Amino acid sequence: MATDSVSSPSPRPTLRERKKQRTREALIDTALNLFTQQDFDSVTLDELCDRVEVSKRTFFRTFASKEEVAMAPYEDMWKAFIDELETLPVAAECSILQVLQDAVLAAMRTMNTGDWAHRLLSCTRLAGRTPAIEAHCLYFCGVTVRAALDVLHRRFGLDPHDLRPRLALDILVAAFHRALEAWADRPQDPTVEHLATDTLAAFAAIPGSLTFTGVPPANRAG
């Protein structure tokens, strides 16, 4: 007799894994606090590691640079986006852009735990005034877009010479960044739900932005 399969719960992280995660979170929180209170360039790795009471060797086992630890909340969401893109169920009539949007929103839901929203707010505001972090963010976006493109080609059998998937990804990232700016400008402490609302609004504006026209002042009726 057939029986319904029941997925087993994920195994509980080991003590070592939990300790590594606590160290990672401490590095992120301490780094964001230091970078916010002081100038990013003036904060040394020695100072950061001393505050968390870890060695620089431990830091480099966790992050590659100060820029990476500063942008960790942002990068965590986009890494989750790649995971969602690999496994998210897709309807037959769904456009590639819609698949990408659904993966972003699904990734965002996985981030809705602990202090992620507060950390993301800190790193977003920090990136806006720190050229080194903004440059790192641009580099990471390029890496993420290429990884997402690989998933799309592999999962949907797309023509590697077709420009449309890459353009869809570029539009997606641009729309999310506009949503992130609007979210960061909200008063008080915006939540993940606020970010989802702003992201949906940005996604909804995409079709109209592609056909939007303007009339030069000289051509307007007087």
C-alpha positions in Angstrom: 0.0 0.0 0.0 1.4 3.4 -1.0 2.0 5.9 1.8 2.5 9.6 1.7 6.1 10.6 2.1 6.7 13.0 4.9 9.8 15.2 4.7 12.0 14.8 7.7 12.9 18.0 9.6 16.3 19.5 9.0 18.9 18.2 11.4 19.8 20.5 14.2 23.1 22.3 13.7 26.0 20.9 15.6 27.6 22.8 18.5 30.5 23.7 16.3 28.2 25.1 13.6 26.2 27.1 16.2 29.4 28.5 17.6 30.6 29.5 14.1 27.2 31.2 13.4 27.3 33.1 16.7 30.9 34.3 15.8 29.7 35.3 12.4 26.8 37.3 13.7 29.0 39.0 16.3 31.5 40.1 13.6 28.6 41.5 11.5 27.0 43.4 14.4 30.2 44.7 15.7 31.5 45.7 12.3 28.3 47.6 11.4 28.3 49.4 14.7 32.0 50.4 14.4 31.6 51.4 10.7 28.5 53.5 11.5 30.1 55.2 14.6 33.5 55.8 13.0 34.8 56.3 9.4 34.9 52.9 7.6 38.5 53.4 6.5 39.6 54.2 10.1 38.4 51.0 11.6 41.1 48.3 11.5 40.7 44.6 11.4 42.7 44.4 14.6 40.2 46.7 16.3 37.2 44.7 15.0 38.7 41.4 16.0 39.7 42.7 19.5 36.1 43.8 20.1 34.7 40.4 19.2 37.7 38.6 20.9 38.6 36.5 17.9 41.8 36.2 15.9 42.3 37.6 12.4 42.7 34.0 11.3 39.1 33.4 12.5 37.9 36.5 10.7 39.4 35.4 7.4 37.9 32.0 7.8 34.5 33.8 7.9 34.9 36.9 5.6 37.3 37.9 2.9 37.4 41.6 3.8 35.9 44.5 5.8 33.7 45.2 2.8 32.3 41.7 2.8 31.5 41.7 6.5 29.8 45.1 6.1 27.6 43.9 3.3 26.9 40.4 4.7 23.2 41.0 5.4 22.7 42.1 1.7 24.8 39.2 0.4 23.0 36.6 2.5 19.7 37.5 0.8 21.1 37.2 -2.7 22.8 33.9 -1.9 19.4 32.7 -0.7 18.0 34.1 -4.0 20.3 31.8 -6.0 19.2 28.8 -3.8 15.5 29.7 -4.4 16.1 30.1 -8.1 17.5 26.5 -8.2 14.4 24.9 -6.6 11.4 27.2 -6.7 8.4 25.6 -8.5 7.7 27.3 -11.8 4.3 27.4 -13.6 4.5 26.7 -17.4 3.2 30.1 -18.3 5.5 32.0 -16.0 7.9 34.5 -17.6 11.6 34.5 -16.7 11.2 37.9 -15.1 8.4 36.6 -12.9 10.5 33.6 -11.9 13.3 36.0 -10.8 10.9 38.2 -8.9 9.3 35.2 -7.1 12.8 34.0 -6.1 13.7 37.4 -4.7 10.6 37.5 -2.6 11.1 33.8 -1.5 14.6 34.6 -0.4 13.4 37.6 1.5 11.0 35.5 3.5 13.9 33.2 4.5 15.7 36.3 5.9 12.7 37.3 8.2 14.4 36.1 11.4 16.3 37.8 14.2 17.9 41.2 13.5 18.4 40.8 9.7 16.2 43.8 8.8 18.1 46.0 11.2 21.5 44.8 9.9 20.4 45.3 6.3 19.3 48.8 7.1 22.7 49.6 8.6 24.7 48.2 5.7 22.4 49.9 3.1 22.9 53.3 4.7 26.6 52.6 5.2 27.1 51.7 1.5 25.4 54.9 0.5 28.2 57.0 2.0 31.2 54.6 1.7 32.7 54.3 -1.8 34.7 51.1 -1.0 31.6 49.3 0.2 29.6 50.6 -2.8 32.3 49.3 -5.1 32.2 45.9 -3.4 28.5 45.8 -3.7 28.7 46.4 -7.5 31.3 43.6 -7.8 29.1 41.2 -5.8 26.1 42.1 -7.9 28.1 41.1 -11.0 29.0 37.8 -9.5 25.4 37.2 -8.4 24.0 38.0 -11.9 26.4 35.6 -13.5 25.5 32.9 -11.0 21.8 33.5 -11.6 22.3 33.4 -15.4 24.0 30.0 -15.0 21.0 28.7 -13.1 18.6 30.0 -15.7 20.6 28.5 -18.6 20.9 25.1 -16.8 17.3 24.9 -15.5 15.4 26.2 -18.5 17.7 25.3 -21.4 18.0 28.9 -22.6 20.2 29.9 -25.5 23.4 31.3 -24.1 23.5 33.9 -26.8 20.0 35.3 -26.0 20.4 38.7 -24.3 16.9 38.7 -22.7 17.7 36.6 -19.6 20.7 38.9 -18.7 18.6 42.0 -19.3 15.8 40.6 -17.1 18.4 40.1 -14.4 19.8 43.6 -14.8 16.2 45.0 -14.6 15.5 42.9 -11.5 18.6 44.1 -9.6 18.0 47.7 -10.6 14.3 47.5 -9.4 15.4 45.9 -6.1 18.0 48.6 -5.5 15.3 51.3 -6.0 13.1 49.4 -3.5 16.0 49.2 -1.1 16.5 53.0 -1.3 12.8 53.6 -0.6 12.8 51.1 2.2 15.9 52.7 3.9 14.3 56.1 3.7 11.3 55.0 5.7 11.0 56.5 9.1 11.9 54.6 12.3 12.9 51.0 11.8 11.4 49.5 8.6 10.7 45.7 8.7 11.1 42.9 6.2 7.4 43.3 5.5 8.0 46.9 4.5 10.9 45.8 2.3 8.6 43.2 0.6 6.0 46.0 0.0 8.5 48.3 -1.5 10.0 45.5 -3.6 6.6 44.6 -5.0 5.9 48.2 -5.9 9.3 48.5 -7.7 8.5 45.2 -9.6 5.1 46.5 -10.5 6.6 49.6 -12.1 8.9 47.6 -14.4 6.5 47.2 -17.4 5.5 50.8 -17.4 9.1 52.0 -17.2 9.9 50.1 -20.4 7.2 52.1 -22.4 7.3 55.3 -20.5 7.6 58.4 -22.7 8.2 62.1 -22.0 7.5 65.2 -23.9 10.4 67.8 -24.0 9.3 71.2 -22.6 9.8 72.9 -25.9 7.2 70.6 -27.5 4.5 71.0 -24.9 1.5 73.0 -25.8 1.6 76.5 -24.3 
